[in-house]
Amino acid sequence: MVEKKTGEKKRQAILKVSKELFYEKGYKETTLTDISKILDCPASTISYHFGSKIELASIIQGEYSRQNKVYIESMVGDVYSKTMLMALEILNMWKRNFENDKLCRFLIETGADSSIVTNYFDYIKYLYKIVIDEHNIEVSNDKLSLMAATQIGMTHEVMVIASTDLVSLDYFGYASHVITVFCKMIGFSEYQISKLIENAAEIFKKLPIDNRYFDYFSYSKKYIHKIDKSELPPENLSIWEER
């Protein structure tokens, strides 16, 4: 039992240092030796617990993706539909990309590594499935997998473009594009998509977003600010009656 607790403490210490280095120095520039020097342990200790830098990044990336959902849901709870939550989560991710260069760099660098992407692929499918099930849409597992792969690949490339001056859009423009592609893949109409984005933007502006929650991949609850849910704009559910 003591050995198990010691092993878990070591794992958590490795993760904490890895998060800090990936955040400050970048995923590409960080080595296992860098991590081991701070922990004052051999690099083999890190390999023993995690296997490789890729596995470390996969764990951190997976947790980061989940926390984006946790953050929004912690504020709005069950006030909105799963579809609206999806739109709000995408808006928040892109707003954060434009505000935090270090997080954006991490996403671009890890998104270019297929080994890391593969490890959170099932989670992306899960997020899609929530919206698909909410609208009773029939989608085969193969099609769902292709949709998730398309979204992952597209998001990475769009992020790369967003880090250049090739396209002059703000965070809302990029987020709207990503929401539109997803919604078109599952069969929503142009009208439904435009109204969803319009409604989501109205709601999002009312949320007390504080993206320090994501600094150093720490996810501190002190940055989840209280909000009077009764004052939040209503969701326009009538747009789905067209289907």
C-alpha positions in Angstrom: 0.0 0.0 0.0 2.8 2.4 0.9 4.6 1.6 -2.4 1.4 2.3 -4.3 0.9 5.7 -2.7 4.5 6.6 -3.3 4.2 5.6 -6.9 1.1 7.7 -7.4 2.8 10.7 -5.7 5.7 10.3 -8.1 3.3 10.2 -11.1 1.5 13.3 -10.0 4.8 15.1 -9.5 6.0 14.1 -13.0 2.7 15.3 -14.5 2.9 18.7 -12.6 6.4 19.4 -13.8 5.6 18.3 -17.3 2.5 20.6 -17.4 4.6 23.5 -16.3 7.4 22.9 -18.9 5.0 22.1 -21.8 3.2 25.4 -20.9 6.3 27.6 -20.6 8.8 26.0 -22.9 6.6 24.1 -25.3 6.0 20.5 -26.0 8.6 20.2 -28.7 11.4 21.9 -26.8 10.8 20.0 -23.6 12.8 16.7 -23.1 12.5 14.0 -20.5 15.9 15.2 -19.2 14.5 18.6 -18.6 11.7 17.1 -16.5 14.0 14.8 -14.6 16.4 17.6 -13.7 13.7 19.5 -12.0 12.5 16.4 -10.2 16.0 15.4 -9.4 15.5 11.9 -10.6 16.8 9.8 -13.5 14.9 10.1 -16.8 14.3 6.4 -16.6 12.0 7.1 -13.7 9.7 9.1 -16.0 9.9 6.4 -18.6 9.0 3.8 -16.0 5.8 5.7 -15.0 4.7 7.0 -18.4 6.7 5.3 -21.1 7.5 8.4 -23.2 7.0 12.1 -23.6 4.1 11.3 -26.0 2.2 9.5 -23.3 2.7 12.4 -21.0 1.4 14.8 -23.6 -1.5 12.5 -24.4 -2.6 12.5 -20.8 -2.3 16.3 -20.5 -4.1 16.9 -23.8 -6.9 14.5 -22.9 -7.4 16.2 -19.5 -7.2 19.6 -21.1 -10.0 18.7 -23.6 -12.3 17.4 -20.9 -11.7 20.5 -18.7 -13.0 22.8 -21.4 -16.3 21.0 -21.1 -16.1 21.0 -17.3 -15.4 24.7 -17.1 -18.5 25.7 -19.2 -20.8 23.2 -17.5 -19.6 24.4 -14.0 -21.0 27.8 -14.9 -24.2 27.1 -16.7 -25.1 23.7 -15.3 -28.2 22.2 -16.9 -29.6 25.6 -18.1 -28.9 24.7 -21.8 -29.1 21.8 -24.2 -26.1 19.6 -25.0 -26.0 21.3 -28.4 -25.8 24.7 -27.0 -23.1 23.6 -24.5 -21.1 22.3 -27.5 -21.3 25.7 -29.2 -20.3 27.5 -26.0 -17.4 25.2 -25.4 -16.1 25.8 -28.9 -16.5 29.6 -28.5 -14.5 29.4 -25.2 -11.7 27.3 -26.7 -11.2 29.7 -29.6 -11.4 32.8 -27.3 -8.7 31.1 -25.2 -6.5 30.4 -28.3 -6.5 34.1 -29.1 -5.7 35.1 -25.5 -3.1 32.5 -24.5 -0.2 31.9 -26.9 1.3 29.2 -24.7 -1.9 27.1 -24.8 -2.3 27.6 -28.5 1.3 26.5 -29.1 0.7 23.4 -27.1 -2.4 22.5 -29.1 -0.7 23.1 -32.4 2.4 21.1 -31.4 0.5 18.1 -30.0 -2.1 18.2 -32.8 0.6 17.6 -35.3 1.5 14.3 -33.6 -0.8 11.5 -34.7 0.2 9.3 -31.7 -1.2 12.0 -29.3 -4.3 12.6 -31.4 -5.2 8.9 -31.4 -5.3 8.9 -27.7 -8.1 11.5 -27.4 -10.0 10.4 -30.5 -12.6 8.5 -28.5 -13.3 11.5 -26.4 -14.0 13.6 -29.5 -16.4 10.9 -30.7 -18.1 11.0 -27.3 -18.7 14.7 -27.6 -20.2 14.3 -31.0 -22.4 11.4 -29.8 -23.9 13.6 -27.1 -25.3 16.1 -29.7 -26.2 13.4 -32.2 -28.2 11.5 -29.6 -29.9 14.7 -28.4 -31.4 15.2 -31.9 -32.1 11.4 -32.5 -29.9 11.4 -35.5 -28.8 8.0 -36.8 -25.1 7.9 -37.5 -23.0 4.7 -37.9 -19.9 4.2 -35.8 -17.8 4.3 -39.0 -19.3 7.7 -40.0 -18.9 9.0 -36.5 -15.2 8.0 -36.5 -14.7 9.8 -39.8 -16.5 12.9 -38.5 -14.3 13.0 -35.4 -11.2 12.5 -37.5 -12.3 15.3 -39.9 -13.0 17.7 -37.0 -9.6 16.9 -35.3 -7.6 17.4 -38.5 -9.5 20.5 -39.5 -9.2 22.1 -36.1 -5.5 21.6 -36.0 -5.0 23.1 -39.5 -7.3 26.0 -38.7 -5.3 26.7 -35.6 -2.1 26.8 -37.6 -3.7 29.2 -40.0 -5.0 31.3 -37.1 -1.4 31.7 -35.8 -0.4 33.4 -39.1 -1.7 36.5 -40.8 -3.2 34.6 -43.8 -6.8 35.0 -42.6 -8.1 38.1 -40.8 -10.7 36.7 -38.4 -11.2 37.1 -34.6 -11.9 34.2 -32.3 -15.6 34.3 -33.1 -15.0 33.9 -36.8 -12.9 30.8 -36.3 -15.2 29.3 -33.7 -18.2 29.9 -36.0 -16.5 28.0 -38.8 -15.7 25.0 -36.6 -19.3 24.9 -35.2 -20.7 25.2 -38.8 -18.6 22.3 -40.1 -19.6 20.0 -37.3 -23.3 20.9 -37.6 -23.3 20.4 -41.4 -21.8 17.0 -41.0 -24.8 15.9 -38.8 -27.4 17.4 -41.1 -28.4 20.8 -39.6 -29.7 23.3 -42.0 -28.0 26.7 -42.7 -30.8 28.4 -40.8 -30.4 26.2 -37.8 -26.7 26.7 -37.7 -26.8 30.5 -38.1 -29.4 30.8 -35.3 -27.5 28.4 -33.1 -24.3 30.5 -33.5 -26.2 33.8 -33.0 -27.9 32.5 -29.8 -24.6 31.0 -28.5 -22.8 34.3 -29.0 -25.5 36.1 -27.1 -25.2 33.7 -24.2 -21.4 33.5 -24.3 -21.1 37.3 -23.9 -22.9 37.0 -20.5 -20.6 34.4 -19.1 -17.9 35.5 -16.6 -15.2 33.8 -18.6 -11.8 33.7 -16.8 -9.3 31.6 -18.8 -6.8 31.7 -16.0 -8.5 28.5 -15.1 -6.4 26.8 -17.8 -3.0 28.4 -17.0 -0.3 25.8 -16.5 -3.1 23.2 -16.9 -4.0 23.8 -13.3 -7.8 24.1 -13.5 -8.2 26.1 -10.4 -11.9 26.3 -9.2 -11.3 29.9 -8.0 -11.6 31.0 -11.6 -15.1 29.5 -12.0 -17.0 32.6 -11.1 -20.6 32.6 -9.7 -23.3 33.6 -12.1 -27.0 34.2 -11.6 -28.4 31.7 -14.0 -31.8 33.4 -14.0 -30.2 36.3 -15.8 -28.7 34.2 -18.6 -30.3 34.7 -22.0 -32.8 31.9 -23.0 -32.0 29.2 -25.5 -33.9 29.4 -28.8 -35.1 25.8 -29.0 -37.7 26.6 -31.7 -35.0 26.4 -34.4 -34.9 22.6 -34.1 -38.6 22.3 -35.0 -37.6 22.7 -38.7 -36.1 19.3 -38.7 
